[in-house]
Amino acid sequence: MMDIKEQMNKMVEEISKNPNIKEEFEKEPVKVIEKVIGVDLPDDVVMKIMDGVKAKLTIDGVSKAANALKGMFQ
């Protein structure tokens, strides 16, 4: 059994380190997930990882933006 949360973290880490992977992920998330993880996964698992990664990237992006805004008003 694959740890989906662990795979999501691995994806987020890869995307954070590599802007090219982030760009690819935005265009073809399923292909990128399978490439980074190195396994052909069932669609339901890929979808869970993809949704989790997108949510985490959105949350991280929002918190960075909020921190930048806070800095502007101090």
Secondary structure, 3 states (H helix, E strand, C coil): CCCHHHHHHHHHHHHHHCHHHHHHHHHCHHHHHHHHHCCCCCHHHHHHHHHHHHHHHHHHHHHHHHHHHHHHCC
